[in-house]
Amino acid sequence: QLLKDPQVLFAGYKVPHPLEHKIIIRVQTTPDYSPQEAFTNAITDLISELSLLEERFRVAIKDKQEGIE
């Protein structure tokens, strides 16, 4: 999602060690856009997409159940 933002120049992550529960995220943006803002916007967009997916999934299940009965 971060890479879809035209103001994000680089986005990546690494896992220092697989047994540690931590990741390192690097976000590089244009000078007029902060990495925190880009990350927050990306998370907000993902939440919206997942909400839409959940809604469509519930409708599809309901339609399928009504078709069976």
MDTraj code that builds the backbone (N, CA, C; nanometers):
import mdtraj as md
import numpy as np

residues = "GLN LEU LEU LYS ASP PRO GLN VAL LEU PHE ALA GLY TYR LYS VAL PRO HIS PRO LEU GLU HIS LYS ILE ILE ILE ARG VAL GLN THR THR PRO ASP TYR SER PRO GLN GLU ALA PHE THR ASN ALA ILE THR ASP LEU ILE SER GLU LEU SER LEU LEU GLU GLU ARG PHE ARG VAL ALA ILE LYS ASP LYS GLN GLU GLY ILE GLU".split()
xyz = np.array([
    [0.0830, -0.1193, 0.0000],
    [0.0000, 0.0000, 0.0000],
    [0.0874, 0.1256, 0.0000],
    [0.1968, 0.1208, 0.0710],
    [0.2865, 0.2369, 0.0738],
    [0.3416, 0.2688, -0.0646],
    [0.3715, 0.1663, -0.1408],
    [0.4324, 0.1885, -0.2718],
    [0.3345, 0.2446, -0.3743],
    [0.2054, 0.2409, -0.3440],
    [0.1060, 0.3015, -0.4327],
    [0.1037, 0.4533, -0.4193],
    [0.1573, 0.5036, -0.3095],
    [0.1595, 0.6474, -0.2826],
    [0.2721, 0.7118, -0.3644],
    [0.2392, 0.8073, -0.4513],
    [0.3432, 0.8687, -0.5351],
    [0.4471, 0.9488, -0.4565],
    [0.4157, 0.9870, -0.3334],
    [0.5108, 1.0639, -0.2532],
    [0.6051, 0.9748, -0.1717],
    [0.5856, 0.8441, -0.1796],
    [0.6753, 0.7503, -0.1121],
    [0.7826, 0.7079, -0.2123],
    [0.9071, 0.7341, -0.1773],
    [1.0192, 0.7011, -0.2649],
    [1.0695, 0.5586, -0.2412],
    [1.0640, 0.5131, -0.1167],
    [1.1109, 0.3792, -0.0815],
    [1.0319, 0.3294, 0.0384],
    [0.9974, 0.2020, 0.0357],
    [0.9337, 0.1382, 0.1507],
    [0.9833, -0.0053, 0.1567],
    [1.0301, -0.0448, 0.2728],
    [1.0794, -0.1804, 0.2887],
    [1.0786, -0.2204, 0.4347],
    [1.0991, -0.3491, 0.4566],
    [1.1064, -0.3981, 0.5937],
    [1.2065, -0.5122, 0.6004],
    [1.2529, -0.5398, 0.7208],
    [1.3364, -0.6574, 0.7419],
    [1.3071, -0.7138, 0.8801],
    [1.3306, -0.8421, 0.8919],
    [1.3144, -0.9123, 1.0185],
    [1.4554, -0.9462, 1.0660],
    [1.5030, -0.8821, 1.1731],
    [1.6404, -0.9052, 1.2172],
    [1.6697, -1.0523, 1.2506],
    [1.5766, -1.1170, 1.3167],
    [1.5942, -1.2579, 1.3517],
    [1.4564, -1.3218, 1.3586],
    [1.4400, -1.4399, 1.2990],
    [1.3060, -1.5008, 1.2946],
    [1.2482, -1.5381, 1.4313],
    [1.3322, -1.5529, 1.5318],
    [1.2814, -1.5875, 1.6651],
    [1.2425, -1.4646, 1.7468],
    [1.2772, -1.3468, 1.6997],
    [1.2388, -1.2234, 1.7682],
    [1.1113, -1.1694, 1.7050],
    [1.0233, -1.1215, 1.7872],
    [0.8963, -1.0671, 1.7387],
    [0.9101, -0.9169, 1.7150],
    [0.9926, -0.8841, 1.6167],
    [1.0083, -0.7431, 1.5822],
    [1.0479, -0.7320, 1.4361],
    [1.0038, -0.6228, 1.3748],
    [1.0416, -0.5933, 1.2372],
    [1.0918, -0.4496, 1.2318],
    [1.1702, -0.4222, 1.1315],
    [1.2187, -0.2864, 1.1087],
    [1.1587, -0.2391, 0.9768],
    [1.0880, -0.1269, 0.9829],
    [1.0228, -0.0709, 0.8648],
    [1.0933, 0.0589, 0.8281],
    [1.1249, 0.0725, 0.7003],
    [1.1877, 0.1959, 0.6526],
    [1.0994, 0.2568, 0.5447],
    [1.0665, 0.3835, 0.5636],
    [0.9848, 0.4564, 0.4670],
    [1.0566, 0.5869, 0.4346],
    [1.0831, 0.6080, 0.3066],
    [1.1462, 0.7323, 0.2618],
    [1.0467, 0.8046, 0.1722],
    [1.0260, 0.9320, 0.2015],
    [0.9258, 1.0098, 0.1287],
    [0.9879, 1.1372, 0.0717],
    [0.9062, 1.2085, -0.0044],
    [0.9482, 1.3394, -0.0536],
    [0.9593, 1.4347, 0.0654],
    [1.0334, 1.5442, 0.0507],
    [1.0556, 1.6347, 0.1648],
    [0.9286, 1.6936, 0.2268],
    [0.8237, 1.7104, 0.1491],
    [0.7024, 1.7737, 0.2021],
    [0.6024, 1.6734, 0.2597],
    [0.6437, 1.5493, 0.2793],
    [0.5530, 1.4431, 0.3247],
    [0.6294, 1.3569, 0.4238],
    [0.5779, 1.3438, 0.5455],
    [0.6521, 1.2686, 0.6466],
    [0.6266, 1.1178, 0.6342],
    [0.7247, 1.0364, 0.6703],
    [0.7046, 0.8914, 0.6689],
    [0.5906, 0.8466, 0.7613],
    [0.5751, 0.9144, 0.8739],
    [0.4655, 0.8804, 0.9652],
    [0.3302, 0.9033, 0.8988],
    [0.3195, 1.0140, 0.8275],
    [0.1951, 1.0456, 0.7576],
    [0.1667, 0.9416, 0.6484],
    [0.2703, 0.9032, 0.5753],
    [0.2544, 0.8026, 0.4702],
    [0.2108, 0.6693, 0.5300],
    [0.2738, 0.6299, 0.6399],
    [0.2416, 0.5029, 0.7053],
    [0.0989, 0.5043, 0.7588],
    [0.0599, 0.6140, 0.8216],
    [-0.0762, 0.6270, 0.8741],
    [-0.1791, 0.6212, 0.7619],
    [-0.1534, 0.6904, 0.6526],
    [-0.2461, 0.6875, 0.5384],
    [-0.2560, 0.5476, 0.4784],
    [-0.1435, 0.4779, 0.4698],
    [-0.1444, 0.3422, 0.4151],
    [-0.2266, 0.2493, 0.5039],
    [-0.2110, 0.2607, 0.6341],
    [-0.2875, 0.1761, 0.7269],
    [-0.4361, 0.2085, 0.7179],
    [-0.4699, 0.3359, 0.7094],
    [-0.6101, 0.3758, 0.6960],
    [-0.6710, 0.3191, 0.5680],
    [-0.5961, 0.3265, 0.4580],
    [-0.6441, 0.2705, 0.3310],
    [-0.6635, 0.1196, 0.3409],
    [-0.5710, 0.0507, 0.4068],
    [-0.5835, -0.0944, 0.4226],
    [-0.7051, -0.1312, 0.5064],
    [-0.7306, -0.0551, 0.6107],
    [-0.8484, -0.0805, 0.6941],
    [-0.9753, -0.0637, 0.6110],
    [-0.9798, 0.0394, 0.5269],
    [-1.0963, 0.0609, 0.4403],
    [-1.1140, -0.0541, 0.3418],
    [-1.0044, -0.0988, 0.2808],
    [-1.0119, -0.2098, 0.1855],
    [-1.0589, -0.3378, 0.2534],
    [-1.0077, -0.3646, 0.3726],
    [-1.0478, -0.4860, 0.4440],
    [-1.1933, -0.4794, 0.4892],
    [-1.2404, -0.3620, 0.5264],
    [-1.3813, -0.3466, 0.5631],
    [-1.4712, -0.3747, 0.4438],
    [-1.4331, -0.3246, 0.3275],
    [-1.5094, -0.3495, 0.2058],
    [-1.5072, -0.4983, 0.1702],
    [-1.3920, -0.5613, 0.1828],
    [-1.3805, -0.7047, 0.1561],
    [-1.4694, -0.7849, 0.2506],
    [-1.4685, -0.7487, 0.3781],
    [-1.5520, -0.8183, 0.4761],
    [-1.7001, -0.8025, 0.4419],
    [-1.7402, -0.6814, 0.4060],
    [-1.8800, -0.6562, 0.3712],
    [-1.9217, -0.7389, 0.2494],
    [-1.8389, -0.7398, 0.1463],
    [-1.8704, -0.8180, 0.0257],
    [-1.8743, -0.9676, 0.0557],
    [-1.7858, -1.0132, 0.1413],
    [-1.7823, -1.1542, 0.1790],
    [-1.9104, -1.1925, 0.2526],
    [-1.9533, -1.1078, 0.3461],
    [-2.0769, -1.1365, 0.4205],
    [-2.1985, -1.1392, 0.3274],
    [-2.2030, -1.0465, 0.2323],
    [-2.3129, -1.0438, 0.1354],
    [-2.3107, -1.1698, 0.0499],
    [-2.1929, -1.2123, 0.0065],
    [-2.1814, -1.3330, -0.0758],
    [-2.2256, -1.4565, 0.0016],
    [-2.1893, -1.4639, 0.1287],
    [-2.2324, -1.5774, 0.2121],
    [-2.3834, -1.5760, 0.2278],
    [-2.4395, -1.4586, 0.2538],
    [-2.5843, -1.4468, 0.2711],
    [-2.6566, -1.4866, 0.1427],
    [-2.6076, -1.4387, 0.0282],
    [-2.6685, -1.4738, -0.1005],
    [-2.6603, -1.6238, -0.1259],
    [-2.5489, -1.6837, -0.0930],
    [-2.5303, -1.8273, -0.1135],
    [-2.6253, -1.9064, -0.0237],
    [-2.6396, -1.8645, 0.1015],
    [-2.7283, -1.9344, 0.1948],
    [-2.8739, -1.9205, 0.1523],
    [-2.9108, -1.8041, 0.1022],
    [-3.0487, -1.7841, 0.0565],
    [-3.0763, -1.8660, -0.0688],
    [-2.9753, -1.8868, -0.1508],
    [-2.9912, -1.9669, -0.2712],
    [-3.0083, -2.1143, -0.2402],
    [-2.9508, -2.1598, -0.1314],
    [-2.9598, -2.3009, -0.0921],
    [-3.0970, -2.3318, -0.0334],
    [-3.1517, -2.2402, 0.0412],
    [-3.2791, -2.2643, 0.1114],
    [-3.3982, -2.2596, 0.0215],
])
top = md.Topology()
chain = top.add_chain()
for i, resn in enumerate(residues, 1):
    res = top.add_residue(resn, chain, resSeq=i)
    for name in ("N", "CA", "C"):
        top.add_atom(name, md.element.get_by_symbol(name[0]), res)
traj = md.Trajectory(xyz[None], top)
